[in-house]
């Protein structure tokens, strides 16, 4: 590796063999790469930074995002890179141009199974955009910049969800093949319940159909049993609402225009390695909301955390007066954006039931993350179990209504779920 092709600070941060791979690319193409800054929140195994690329053959320079995937199975890492490209290529043209960073160059294989990939800067001018998490902290902690109040932040969250659904997924669409409950939840937790996965130990611990959760009057269905497909009795097939989705939508993966004013409609999505063209569309809005809570559960009292579960299960009719104003506004804006997208389709009941499963699945994800505060694990487990119970109760109630589409649900597994829990 020559000193002029890859700056030493960048090479040191990438480590071997990624620095060698980048140097080979640079020398073959007549480019020089220098480090601007490293990015990241400490939660990803990938190494991401902004670099200056100077192309001496073209006589031009530009700032790019360089991502070095974690080492591992080359096929898996290549799939991650491919999903990044597919997300841009398969998006409606105007949405891709306005909200997604365009990949540039071909991905470069690294000797340890990882890859190097490049993308344009989301929002183009890095001093005009800010990560949504920064707006959250600015709003809650009263920091001077970027001067975000509760209404601005809630509207930004609603705009992101509305854009992802209305402009990216576009029209509500039911999957051609029905999902099992197990398959729907597995689309959220992926392989994390398998040996070696983050949720494997919990899946073994909660091996029974029901679990006892502190704060609840009796046993609740185990979300792990539903995800394993072992919950006693049969459960119905789901006419899943699917479409293009981020797969890991959260406040660190969203940049929002903040200058000259905060404009939530001008947002940019990054880190699209879990992109799906036909994923459950209830997942992105739910994951974004739970991620915000996981970041700032410290501002909620125990009583507010208990009330919050009910507000998440039934946002359309929840009493949010005990919740902080900013949180009540975020819940309303996100739910409102979802219902606006559904207007005129008659698919609101399917959305509400599948959203409950997404609450269960996404809550399970936070149980396995090292970034989740230890004192919040019980709350996420309670949310997952309550959401599972509410889904089963709602499914039972729907099967009892005359003319319910999609076939009857078997009642053996859900008959013990009180119908007063139906959202």
C-alpha positions in Angstrom: 0.0 0.0 0.0 1.5 3.4 -1.0 1.2 6.4 1.3 -0.4 8.6 -1.4 -3.4 6.5 -2.3 -5.0 6.0 1.1 -4.2 8.5 3.9 -2.6 6.8 7.0 -5.5 7.8 9.4 -8.0 6.2 7.1 -5.9 3.1 6.6 -5.5 2.7 10.4 -9.2 3.0 11.0 -10.1 0.5 8.3 -7.5 -2.0 9.4 -6.0 -4.8 7.4 -7.0 -6.2 4.9 -9.6 -3.5 4.1 -6.9 -0.8 3.9 -5.0 -2.9 1.3 -8.2 -3.5 -0.7 -8.9 0.2 -0.8 -5.3 1.0 -1.8 -5.5 -1.4 -4.7 -8.7 0.2 -5.9 -7.2 3.7 -5.5 -4.1 2.9 -7.4 -6.0 1.1 -10.2 -8.3 4.1 -10.7 -5.9 7.0 -10.1 -7.8 8.1 -6.9 -6.7 9.3 -3.5 -8.8 8.7 -0.3 -8.5 10.8 2.8 -10.6 10.6 6.0 -13.0 13.3 6.8 -14.5 11.7 10.0 -15.7 8.4 11.3 -19.5 7.9 11.8 -21.5 5.6 14.0 -23.3 5.1 17.3 -21.3 2.2 18.5 -24.1 -0.3 17.8 -23.0 -1.6 14.5 -20.1 -3.9 13.7 -19.6 -2.1 10.4 -17.0 0.7 10.1 -18.5 3.8 8.4 -16.9 7.1 7.7 -17.0 10.1 5.4 -14.0 10.4 3.0 -12.7 12.8 0.5 -12.2 11.1 -2.9 -9.9 12.9 -5.4 -9.9 11.4 -8.9 -6.7 12.6 -10.6 -7.8 11.3 -14.0 -11.0 13.3 -13.9 -9.6 16.2 -12.1 -12.3 16.3 -9.5 -13.0 15.7 -5.8 -16.1 14.8 -3.7 -17.1 13.7 -0.3 -18.5 10.1 0.0 -19.7 7.7 2.6 -17.3 4.7 2.8 -18.7 1.6 4.6 -16.5 -1.4 5.5 -18.8 -4.3 6.4 -17.9 -6.6 9.3 -15.9 -9.7 8.5 -17.9 -12.9 8.0 -19.5 -15.1 5.5 -18.8 -13.5 2.0 -22.3 -14.5 0.7 -24.0 -12.9 3.6 -22.0 -9.7 3.4 -22.5 -9.5 -0.4 -26.2 -9.8 0.2 -26.0 -6.8 2.5 -24.3 -4.8 -0.2 -26.7 -5.9 -2.8 -29.7 -4.9 -0.7 -28.2 -1.4 -0.4 -28.1 -1.1 -4.2 -31.5 -2.7 -4.7 -33.1 -0.3 -2.3 -32.1 2.6 -4.5 -32.7 0.8 -7.8 -36.1 -0.5 -6.9 -37.5 2.7 -5.3 -39.8 5.0 -7.3 -37.4 7.4 -9.0 -38.5 10.6 -7.2 -38.3 8.9 -3.8 -34.9 7.5 -4.5 -33.6 10.9 -5.6 -35.2 12.8 -2.7 -34.6 10.4 0.2 -32.0 7.7 -0.6 -28.2 8.1 -1.0 -27.1 6.8 -4.4 -24.5 4.0 -4.3 -21.4 4.8 -6.4 -18.6 2.5 -7.6 -18.8 -1.3 -7.4 -18.4 -2.9 -4.0 -14.8 -4.1 -3.3 -14.3 -7.5 -1.6 -12.1 -7.6 1.4 -10.0 -10.7 2.2 -11.8 -11.5 5.5 -15.2 -11.9 3.8 -16.3 -8.3 4.2 -16.8 -5.6 1.5 -16.1 -1.9 0.9 -18.9 0.1 -0.6 -19.4 3.8 -1.4 -22.4 6.1 -1.5 -23.1 9.8 -2.0 -23.8 12.0 1.0 -27.4 11.8 2.1 -28.8 15.3 1.8 -25.7 16.3 -0.2 -24.7 19.1 2.2 -23.8 17.6 5.6 -24.1 21.0 7.4 -27.8 21.3 6.3 -29.0 18.0 7.7 -29.0 16.3 11.1 -29.6 12.8 12.5 -33.1 12.4 13.9 -31.6 11.3 17.3 -29.9 14.7 17.6 -33.3 16.4 17.2 -34.7 14.1 19.9 -32.0 14.9 22.4 -32.2 18.6 21.5 -35.9 18.6 22.1 -35.7 16.8 25.4 -32.5 18.3 26.8 -33.1 21.8 25.7 -29.9 22.1 23.8 -29.5 25.3 21.7 -29.0 23.6 18.4 -30.8 22.8 16.2 -33.6 24.3 18.3 -36.3 21.6 17.9 -39.5 21.6 19.9 -41.9 18.8 20.5 -44.2 19.6 17.7 -41.4 19.9 15.2 -40.0 16.5 16.3 -43.3 14.7 16.2 -44.2 16.1 12.8 -40.7 15.0 11.5 -41.4 11.4 12.7 -44.8 11.5 11.1 -43.4 12.8 7.8 -40.8 10.0 7.7 -43.4 7.3 8.3 -45.8 8.9 5.8 -43.0 9.1 3.2 -41.8 5.5 3.8 -45.4 4.2 3.4 -46.9 6.6 0.8 -43.9 7.3 -1.4 -41.7 4.2 -1.1 -44.1 1.3 -0.4 -46.8 3.3 -2.3 -50.2 1.6 -2.3 -51.2 -0.9 0.5 -50.9 -4.4 -0.9 -51.6 -7.9 0.6 -48.9 -10.5 0.0 -49.8 -13.1 -2.6 -49.1 -15.9 -0.1 -50.4 -15.9 3.4 -47.9 -15.6 6.3 -48.0 -17.8 9.3 -47.7 -16.0 12.7 -44.3 -17.7 13.0 -43.2 -16.4 9.6 -44.4 -12.9 10.3 -42.5 -12.7 13.6 -39.4 -14.3 12.0 -39.4 -11.4 9.5 -38.8 -9.2 12.6 -36.4 -11.2 14.7 -34.7 -13.0 11.7 -32.4 -15.8 13.0 -31.7 -14.3 16.4 -33.5 -17.1 18.2 -31.2 -19.7 16.7 -28.1 -21.0 18.6 -25.6 -18.2 18.7 -28.3 -15.5 18.2 -29.0 -12.7 20.6 -32.4 -14.1 21.5 -31.4 -17.8 21.8 -30.9 -17.8 25.6 -34.3 -16.0 26.1 -36.0 -18.4 23.7 -34.7 -21.4 25.8 -35.7 -19.6 29.1 -39.2 -18.9 27.8 -39.8 -22.3 26.3 -43.4 -22.7 27.5 -46.5 -21.3 25.8 -47.2 -18.8 28.5 -45.1 -16.5 30.7 -45.6 -14.6 33.9 -44.7 -11.0 33.6 -44.4 -8.6 36.6 -47.2 -6.1 36.6 -49.7 -8.4 34.9 -52.6 -10.1 36.7 -52.0 -13.5 35.1 -50.0 -15.5 32.5 -49.7 -14.1 29.0 -48.9 -15.8 25.7 -45.1 -16.1 25.1 -44.0 -14.1 22.1 -41.2 -16.6 21.8 -43.7 -19.5 21.5 -45.5 -17.6 18.7 -42.2 -16.9 16.9 -41.2 -20.6 17.2 -44.6 -21.7 15.9 -45.1 -23.9 19.0 -47.9 -21.9 20.7 -50.6 -24.5 21.6 -53.3 -25.0 19.0 -53.4 -23.6 15.5 -53.2 -19.9 14.7 -54.6 -18.3 11.5 -52.7 -17.4 8.4 -52.2 -13.7 8.0 -53.1 -11.6 4.9 -49.9 -9.6 5.4 -49.6 -6.1 4.2 -46.2 -6.0 2.4 -44.1 -3.6 0.4 -40.7 -1.9 0.1 -39.4 -1.2 3.6 -36.2 -0.2 5.3 -36.0 -3.2 7.7 -34.2 -1.3 10.4 -35.8 2.1 10.5 -34.6 4.1 13.5 -33.6 7.6 14.5 -29.9 7.0 13.8 -30.7 6.0 10.2 -32.7 9.1 9.4 -31.3 12.5 8.6 -33.6 15.5 8.5 -33.2 19.0 6.9 -32.5 21.5 9.7 -31.3 24.5 7.8 -32.6 27.1 7.1 -35.5 25.6 9.1 -36.3 22.1 10.3 -38.3 20.3 7.6 -39.3 16.7 8.4 -40.5 16.1 4.9 -37.0 16.6 3.6 -35.5 13.4 5.1 -32.9 10.9 4.0 -32.6 7.2 4.9 -29.2 5.5 5.4 -28.0 2.0 6.2 -30.3 -0.1 4.0 -28.6 -3.5 4.5 -31.9 -5.0 5.7 -34.0 -3.5 2.9 -36.8 -5.7 1.6 -39.0 -5.3 -1.4 -41.9 -7.3 0.2 -41.4 -7.0 3.9 -44.2 -6.4 6.5 -44.9 -2.7 6.3 -46.1 -2.4 9.9 -42.5 -3.1 11.0 -40.8 0.2 10.1 -43.2 2.6 11.9 -43.2 0.4 15.0 -39.5 -0.1 15.1 -38.9 3.7 14.8 -41.2 4.4 17.7 -39.7 1.7 20.0 -36.2 2.8 19.1 -37.0 6.4 20.2 -38.4 4.9 23.5 -35.3 2.8 24.0 -33.1 5.8 23.6 -35.0 7.9 26.1 -36.9 5.7 28.5 -35.0 7.4 31.2 -37.4 10.4 31.0 -40.4 8.2 31.8 -41.6 7.3 35.3 -42.7 3.7 36.1 -46.4 4.9 36.0 -45.9 6.5 32.6 -44.1 3.4 31.3 -47.2 1.3 32.3 -49.6 3.7 30.6 -47.4 3.7 27.6 -48.0 0.0 26.8 -51.7 0.7 26.5 -51.1 3.7 24.3 -48.9 1.6 22.0 -51.4 -1.2 21.7 -54.4 1.1 20.9 -53.0 4.5 19.7 -56.3 5.4 18.1 -58.2 5.4 21.4 -55.6 5.6 24.0 -55.7 8.1 26.9 -52.3 9.8 26.7 -52.8 12.5 29.3 -50.4 10.9 31.7 -47.7 10.7 29.1 -45.2 13.5 28.3 -46.6 15.8 25.7 -43.8 15.1 23.2 -44.4 11.3 23.4 -48.2 11.6 23.0 -47.6 13.8 19.9 -45.1 11.3 18.4 -47.6 8.4 18.8 -50.4 10.5 17.3 -48.3 11.6 14.3 -46.9 8.2 13.5 -50.4 6.6 13.8 -52.0 9.4 11.8 -49.5 9.0 9.0 -50.2 5.2 8.9 -54.0 5.7 8.8 -53.7 8.4 6.1 -51.8 5.9 4.0 -54.6 3.3 4.5 -57.5 5.7 3.8 -59.9 4.4 1.2 -58.6 0.8 1.3 -60.7 -0.7 4.1 -57.6 -2.5 5.3 -57.4 -0.7 8.7 -58.4 -3.9 10.7 -55.6 -5.9 9.0 -53.1 -3.1 9.8 -54.1 -2.9 13.5 -53.8 -6.7 14.0 -50.5 -6.9 12.1 -49.2 -3.9 13.9 -49.7 -5.8 17.2 -47.5 -8.6 15.9 -44.9 -6.0 14.9 -45.0 -4.6 18.4 -44.3 -8.0 19.7 -41.5 -8.8 17.2 -39.8 -5.4 17.6 -40.0 -5.5 21.3 -38.3 -8.9 21.2 -35.4 -7.3 19.2 -34.7 -4.8 22.0 -34.5 -7.7 24.5 -31.5 -8.9 22.7 -29.6 -5.7 22.2 -26.7 -4.7 24.4 -27.7 -1.0 23.9 -31.0 -1.6 25.8 -30.8 -0.4 29.4 -30.9 -3.4 31.8 -33.7 -1.7 33.8 -35.8 -1.5 30.6 -35.7 -5.2 29.7 -38.7 -6.1 31.8 -40.8 -3.4 30.1 -40.0 -4.7 26.6 -40.8 -8.2 27.6 -44.1 -7.0 29.0 -44.9 -5.1 25.9 -44.1 -8.1 23.7 -46.3 -10.4 25.7 -49.2 -7.9 25.9 -49.0 -7.3 22.2 -49.0 -11.1 21.5 -52.1 -11.4 23.8 -53.9 -8.5 22.1 -53.2 -10.0 18.6 -54.6 -13.4 19.6 -57.6 -11.8 21.2 -58.3 -9.6 18.2 -57.9 -12.5 15.8 -60.4 -14.5 17.9 -62.8 -11.7 17.9 -62.5 -11.2 14.1 -63.1 -14.9 13.4 -66.4 -14.6 15.3 -67.7 -11.9 13.1 -69.9 -13.0 10.2 -68.3 -12.7 6.8 -64.7 -12.3 8.1 -62.3 -12.7 5.1 -59.4 -15.0 5.2 -61.0 -18.0 6.8 -61.8 -18.7 10.4 -59.2 -18.9 13.1 -59.0 -21.9 15.3 -60.1 -20.9 18.7 -58.3 -23.5 20.8 -55.2 -21.4 21.1 -56.9 -18.1 21.8 -60.1 -18.9 23.7 -58.3 -18.2 27.0 -57.4 -14.7 25.9 -60.0 -12.3 27.4 -61.9 -10.5 24.7 -61.7 -7.3 26.8 -58.1 -7.2 25.6 -59.2 -6.8 22.0 -57.9 -3.5 20.7 
